[in-house]
Amino acid sequence: EVQLVESGGGLVQPGGSLRLSCAASGFTFSYSAMTWVRQAPGKGLEWVSTISGSGVSTYYADSVKGRFTISRDNSKKTLFLQMSSLRVEDTALYYCARSSSCGGDCYRPDSWGQGTLVTVPS
Amino acid sequence: QTVVTQEPSFSVSPGGTVTLTCGLTSGTVSTNYYPSWYQQTPGHAPRTLIYNTNIRSSGVPDRFSGSILGNKAALTITGAQADDEADYYCVLYMGSGISAFGGGTKLTVL
């Protein structure tokens, strides 16, 4: 059974940094792309970033490009999201998701964690 | 910038059929966008329903189906049940590793 457990969320002041982690089990982590998706309180889902299984390829939404860095440690089956220059609008529940390939550099989330909450107060 | 569009809300009677759509503010959704659909109930993580336009994820009842209708991706629920009341999101592949979710549709079953 695929299990994804996010951690590292919390309260951080605007301009601050935070590192999220996602511990994976139940599948071959190094073979799977991984994605971060966030959901602001009462709002919809927003794709944030995807990383290939090898970690060589990374992709970012324009809203976080240059501020967030996705990475992974395949030996520890862990996904990371380093967030810096945080803004009020980054407040959200951050989900990590295993992602399957739909061809080329197309990936779709298929299994989801329960999320970790990041709060950047105004 | 092209935005993925969904109906904000929809209602369906128990046993009825409803079709939710996923479009673009500019352009036509085709299978090349590899549309996927997710269901989310309050307090829970999303659940994958459909991927690659029309492939049901494991364990998803066959009353859920995906297609392309005109210039949009579509999710049809046939024989709606009370526990289908949820938020439904589509996601499209926009190219160069980028994906985009629609704003979601809140489905009410009453």
Chai-1 contact restraints between the chains, C-beta under 6 A:
chainA,res_idxA,chainB,res_idxB,connection_type,confidence,min_distance_angstrom,max_distance_angstrom,comment,restraint_id
A,G44,B,G103,contact,1.0,0.0,6.0,A-B,restraint_1
A,G44,B,G104,contact,1.0,0.0,6.0,A-B,restraint_2
A,L45,B,Y89,contact,1.0,0.0,6.0,A-B,restraint_3
A,L45,B,F101,contact,1.0,0.0,6.0,A-B,restraint_4
A,W47,B,S99,contact,1.0,0.0,6.0,A-B,restraint_5
A,W47,B,F101,contact,1.0,0.0,6.0,A-B,restraint_6
A,Y59,B,G97,contact,1.0,0.0,6.0,A-B,restraint_7
A,Y59,B,I98,contact,1.0,0.0,6.0,A-B,restraint_8
A,C102,B,Y34,contact,1.0,0.0,6.0,A-B,restraint_9
A,C102,B,N52,contact,1.0,0.0,6.0,A-B,restraint_10
A,D105,B,G97,contact,1.0,0.0,6.0,A-B,restraint_11
A,C106,B,Y34,contact,1.0,0.0,6.0,A-B,restraint_12
A,C106,B,Y93,contact,1.0,0.0,6.0,A-B,restraint_13
A,R108,B,S36,contact,1.0,0.0,6.0,A-B,restraint_14
A,R108,B,Y51,contact,1.0,0.0,6.0,A-B,restraint_15
A,D110,B,T48,contact,1.0,0.0,6.0,A-B,restraint_16
A,W112,B,A45,contact,1.0,0.0,6.0,A-B,restraint_17
A,W112,B,P46,contact,1.0,0.0,6.0,A-B,restraint_18
A,Q114,B,A45,contact,1.0,0.0,6.0,A-B,restraint_19
